[in-house]
Amino acid sequence: MIEKFKTYKSKIHILNIEGGGNHILIEVKINGLKANMIIDTGASSTVFDIKNPIFENINFENIETNNLSSGFNSVIEGLYFGNINSFSISWFKLKNLKSIFTSMQHINDLYKNLNLPSVAGILGCDFLVANNVLLDFEKKEILIKKQIK
């Protein structure tokens, strides 16, 4: 049996962060509202900014754990679960996305100081692997290959 796939494409923007390398930015829609997210292939989990007004109607559940998540530079505290009704990149759509939330004030403060748009979260490796994502840096686009059943 031949497997069939549908490929979704969207543009990515590569930002040169002074003194901090490059960030990959993508426009998404969360519950029908446009937002920007960072694509981070080194982040194990996708995380959303709990303080972003786009999430004001989400009911959050505290994640109780003795094993705090950590990033390369810091320990991440104050993690919450929440459910995003709809999430889309171009025509690729997910419904009822159970997600992790925390404050991303430090990232948005940096972006504000650099006159860059605020971000609603970070797309991590969990999302990239689960959705067969390919990043084409030459064409500056993301490709999501979804199997058609």
C-alpha positions as CSV (number, residue, x, y, z in Angstrom):
1,M,0.0,0.0,0.0
2,I,1.3,3.4,-1.0
3,E,1.2,6.0,1.7
4,K,-0.1,9.4,0.7
5,F,1.0,12.7,2.3
6,K,-0.3,16.2,2.1
7,T,2.4,18.9,2.5
8,Y,1.6,22.3,4.1
9,K,4.0,25.2,3.5
10,S,4.5,28.5,5.3
11,K,7.2,31.1,5.4
12,I,9.7,31.4,8.2
13,H,11.7,34.5,9.1
14,I,15.3,34.2,10.3
15,L,16.1,36.9,12.8
16,N,19.7,37.8,13.6
17,I,19.7,38.5,17.3
18,E,22.6,40.8,18.1
19,G,24.9,38.9,20.4
20,G,22.5,35.9,20.5
21,G,22.7,34.1,17.2
22,N,19.6,33.5,15.0
23,H,16.0,32.9,15.9
24,I,13.4,31.3,13.5
25,L,10.1,33.1,13.7
26,I,6.8,31.9,12.2
27,E,3.3,33.3,12.0
28,V,0.6,31.1,13.4
29,K,-3.1,31.3,14.4
30,I,-4.2,30.5,17.9
31,N,-7.9,30.3,18.4
32,G,-8.3,32.3,15.2
33,L,-5.9,35.1,16.2
34,K,-2.6,35.8,14.5
35,A,0.5,35.3,16.7
36,N,4.3,34.8,16.3
37,M,6.2,31.9,17.6
38,I,9.9,30.9,17.7
39,I,10.9,27.6,16.2
40,D,13.5,26.0,18.5
41,T,14.8,22.6,17.4
42,G,16.8,22.4,20.6
43,A,13.7,22.8,22.8
44,S,12.3,19.4,23.8
45,S,8.8,20.8,24.4
46,T,6.5,23.4,22.8
47,V,5.7,26.1,25.4
48,F,3.3,29.0,25.2
49,D,3.4,32.4,27.0
50,I,0.9,32.3,29.9
51,K,0.9,36.1,30.0
52,N,-0.1,36.6,26.4
53,P,-3.6,38.1,26.1
54,I,-4.5,35.5,23.4
55,F,-4.7,32.9,26.2
56,E,-6.9,34.9,28.6
57,N,-9.9,32.5,28.2
58,I,-7.9,29.3,28.9
59,N,-8.3,27.5,32.2
60,F,-4.8,26.6,33.5
61,E,-3.9,23.6,35.6
62,N,-0.7,23.8,37.7
63,I,1.9,21.1,36.8
64,E,3.0,19.7,40.1
65,T,6.4,18.1,39.7
66,N,9.6,17.6,41.7
67,N,11.5,17.5,38.4
68,L,11.5,21.1,37.2
69,S,12.0,21.5,33.4
70,S,15.3,23.1,32.4
71,G,16.6,24.9,29.4
72,F,20.2,25.3,28.4
73,N,20.6,28.5,30.4
74,S,18.0,28.2,33.2
75,V,15.5,26.2,35.3
76,I,11.9,26.8,34.2
77,E,9.4,27.2,37.1
78,G,5.7,27.9,37.1
79,L,4.6,25.4,34.5
80,Y,0.9,24.9,33.7
81,F,-1.3,22.8,31.4
82,G,-4.0,24.4,29.2
83,N,-6.0,23.5,26.2
84,I,-5.8,25.5,22.9
85,N,-9.0,25.0,20.9
86,S,-7.4,25.6,17.5
87,F,-3.8,26.0,16.3
88,S,-2.8,26.5,12.7
89,I,0.2,27.1,10.5
90,S,-1.0,28.1,7.1
91,W,-3.6,25.5,6.2
92,F,-2.3,22.9,8.7
93,K,-4.7,22.8,11.7
94,L,-4.8,21.1,15.0
95,K,-7.7,21.1,17.4
96,N,-7.8,20.7,21.2
97,L,-4.0,21.0,21.6
98,K,-3.1,20.2,25.2
99,S,-0.2,22.5,25.9
100,I,2.4,23.7,28.4
101,F,2.4,27.3,29.5
102,T,4.8,29.5,31.4
103,S,5.9,33.1,31.5
104,M,8.0,34.2,28.5
105,Q,8.5,37.7,29.8
106,H,12.3,37.5,29.5
107,I,12.0,36.7,25.8
108,N,9.4,39.3,25.0
109,D,11.4,41.9,26.9
110,L,14.5,41.1,24.8
111,Y,12.4,41.3,21.6
112,K,10.9,44.6,22.6
113,N,14.4,46.1,23.3
114,L,15.4,44.9,19.8
115,N,12.2,46.3,18.2
116,L,11.0,42.8,17.2
117,P,7.4,41.5,17.5
118,S,6.4,39.7,20.7
119,V,6.0,35.9,20.6
120,A,3.2,33.7,21.9
121,G,5.5,30.7,22.5
122,I,8.2,28.4,21.3
123,L,7.6,25.5,18.9
124,G,9.8,22.7,20.2
125,C,11.0,19.4,19.0
126,D,7.9,17.5,20.2
127,F,5.8,19.4,17.7
128,L,8.4,19.2,15.0
129,V,8.8,15.4,15.2
130,A,5.1,14.6,15.7
131,N,4.1,16.6,12.7
132,N,7.0,15.6,10.3
133,V,8.3,19.1,10.0
134,L,11.1,20.0,7.6
135,L,12.8,23.4,7.7
136,D,14.1,24.7,4.4
137,F,16.5,27.5,5.2
138,E,17.4,28.3,1.6
139,K,13.7,28.9,0.7
140,K,12.9,30.2,4.2
141,E,9.9,27.9,4.6
142,I,8.5,25.2,6.9
143,L,7.0,22.1,5.4
144,I,4.6,19.9,7.4
145,K,4.0,16.5,5.9
146,K,0.8,14.9,7.1
147,Q,-0.2,11.3,6.2
148,I,-3.6,11.1,4.5
149,K,-5.7,8.2,5.9
